[in-house]
């Protein structure tokens, strides 16, 4: 069974770049046709899909965050990384990495937990000076 684990700083200052890494075990991030997503849940709000990198290395981003997000991978370590630039207090959230079965384009169901069959436990990120 695939396992995912997020790692990164718990506190980031406004205007800095947040970098989070997801380490995957029990499955390869290059296996057809999975995609590997980043999602977040701000306090009191619903789940928000941020972006993904798929088995081929192609990246996909939420239109709302595209200008600030970058996702890349290290296949030798079976990891993928999210970078979110120019963070602000509204970016405070629990951040998750997750695995989906096949990326078919941006759609609102990407925000639905049922889209994913593997999850990290989540990591709290607070943006504050």
N, C-alpha and C positions, 0 to 999 in steps of 0.2 A: 504494500500500500504506500502510495506516495506521501511524503511528509515535507512540509515547508516550514521554514523558520526565518522570521524577519530579524534584522539587526540594524542598529543605527542609533543616533543620538536621541535622547529623550527631550532635549531642550535645544531650541535653535533661536537665534536672535532675528528680529525682523530685518529684511533685505538680504539675508544670507541664503545660501543654497543648501537645501536639505538633501541628504543622500542616504538612501535605505537599500539594503541588500537582502535578497531572499535566497537562502540556501536550500536546495532541493535534494532529497534523498529518496531512494526507492523508485526512482524513475529518472529518465534523462530529459533534459529540456529540449533536446533535438528530436525526440520521438514524434513521428507523424501522428496526428495533425494537431497536437495540443497547442494551446496558447497560454501564456503566463501573464497574469494580470496584477495590477496594483489597484486597490480600492481603499477608500477611507470612509470613516463615519465620524463626523463632528459631533460634539455633545448635543444631544436632543434632536438630532437629525437622522435622516436615512442614509443608506449606503450609497456611495458615489464611486462609479468606475472612473479611473483616471487614465489608464492606458495599458497596453500590453505589448509583449514581444512574442511572436509565434515560433513554431518549431524550426522555421527556415531562417529566422533572424529578422524578419520583417517586423516593423513597429507600427503601432496604431495608437492614436491618442484621442482623448475626449476633446471635442471642439472647444469646450470651455477652458481647458487647461493646456491646449496644444502649444501655446507660445511659451509656456513655463516648464514643460516637462520634457525629459529625455530619459529613454529607457535603453539599456544595453545589457549585454550578457558576457559571461566568461564560461565558455563551454568546458574548459579544462577543470573548472571548479564546480560546474553545474550550478551556477548562480546567475541571477539577473538583478539589475540595480535600477532604482528610480532616482532621478535627480529632479528636484523641484526648485526652481530659482525664485529669487525675490519673494521669499515667504513673508506672510503677514499674519497677524493674530487669527484671522479667519481660517487659516490652514491648520489650526490646532485640531487634532483628530486622532482617533485610533486608525493606524494604517495596517492594511492587510495585503498579503500576497496570496494568490489563488490560481488554481489550474482550471482551464476550461477545455472542452473537447474539440471544438473547431471554430475558428473565428470566421464569421460570415458578414462582418461589417458592423459599423457602429449602430446600435439600437438601444432603446431604453432598458431592455431586459438585461443588459450588461450590469445594471445596478441591482439585479435580483440575485440573491444568494443561490438560487436553484440552478443558475447557469454554471456553477462550479462544483467539481467533485473532489477538490482538495484545498485545504486552507491552512495558512499559518495561524498562530494563536493571536496575532495582532500585537502591535507595539504603539504605545502612546507617544505622540509627539506634541509638544507644547511650543508655540511660538510666542516668545515674550522677551522683552529687554531686561 
